[in-house]
């Protein structure tokens, strides 16, 4: 997953949670402009702490796994929905 895909996934999780960018900004202490930039791929770097904070608010966590030459089930589903 690259940085742009990660931003799109955060946007998807935010919408599923029923949060606006403004609400997520208020809960996280991260500016709405930063969140918008991250979700659209315009932000240059969000930072690990901010990413972990956003994921926690959205009920998710950061996980590291070994890279695989084959796509995961989630990646296949995501590609089909695009």
C-alpha positions as CSV (number, residue, x, y, z in Angstrom):
1,X,0.0,0.0,0.0
2,X,1.4,3.4,-1.0
3,X,0.9,6.7,0.7
4,X,-1.9,7.8,-1.6
5,X,-3.8,4.5,-1.1
6,X,-3.4,4.9,2.7
7,X,-5.0,8.3,2.6
8,X,-7.9,7.0,0.6
9,X,-8.3,4.2,3.1
10,X,-8.4,6.7,6.0
11,X,-11.1,8.6,4.1
12,X,-13.1,5.5,3.6
13,X,-12.8,4.6,7.3
14,X,-13.7,8.1,8.3
15,X,-16.9,8.0,6.2
16,X,-17.8,4.6,7.5
17,X,-17.6,5.9,11.0
18,X,-19.9,8.8,10.1
19,X,-17.2,11.5,10.7
20,X,-16.6,14.6,8.7
21,X,-13.1,15.8,8.3
22,X,-13.9,18.6,10.7
23,X,-15.1,16.2,13.4
24,X,-12.0,13.9,12.9
25,X,-9.8,17.0,13.2
26,X,-11.5,18.0,16.5
27,X,-11.1,14.5,17.9
28,X,-7.5,14.1,16.8
29,X,-6.1,17.6,17.3
30,X,-4.9,17.4,13.6
31,X,-6.0,20.2,11.4
32,X,-8.8,19.6,8.9
33,X,-6.5,20.8,6.1
34,X,-3.9,18.2,7.0
35,X,-6.5,15.5,7.1
36,X,-7.9,16.6,3.7
37,X,-4.4,16.7,2.2
38,X,-3.6,13.3,3.5
39,X,-6.9,11.8,2.2
40,X,-6.3,13.3,-1.3
41,X,-2.6,12.5,-1.5
42,X,-1.6,16.2,-1.5
43,X,0.1,16.1,2.0
44,X,3.8,15.4,1.8
45,X,4.0,13.5,5.1
46,X,1.5,12.9,7.9
47,X,3.9,11.4,10.4
48,X,3.6,8.1,12.2
49,X,2.1,9.4,15.5
50,X,-0.6,11.3,13.7
51,X,-1.4,8.2,11.5
52,X,-1.6,6.0,14.6
53,X,-3.9,8.6,16.3
54,X,-6.3,8.8,13.3
55,X,-6.4,5.0,13.1
56,X,-7.1,4.6,16.8
57,X,-10.0,7.1,16.6
58,X,-11.4,5.1,13.6
59,X,-11.1,1.8,15.5
60,X,-8.1,0.5,13.6
61,X,-4.4,0.0,14.2
62,X,-1.2,0.0,12.2
63,X,0.2,-3.4,11.5
64,X,3.5,-4.5,9.8
65,X,3.6,-7.6,7.7
66,X,6.0,-9.2,5.3
67,X,5.5,-8.0,1.7
68,X,4.0,-10.6,-0.6
69,X,4.3,-10.8,-4.4
70,X,0.6,-11.8,-4.5
71,X,-2.2,-9.3,-3.6
72,X,-4.2,-9.8,-0.4
73,X,-7.9,-10.5,-0.5
74,X,-8.5,-6.9,0.6
75,X,-6.4,-5.6,-2.2
76,X,-8.3,-7.7,-4.8
77,X,-11.6,-6.4,-3.5
78,X,-10.4,-2.8,-3.5
79,X,-9.1,-3.1,-7.1
80,X,-12.5,-4.5,-8.2
81,X,-14.4,-1.6,-6.5
82,X,-12.2,1.0,-8.2
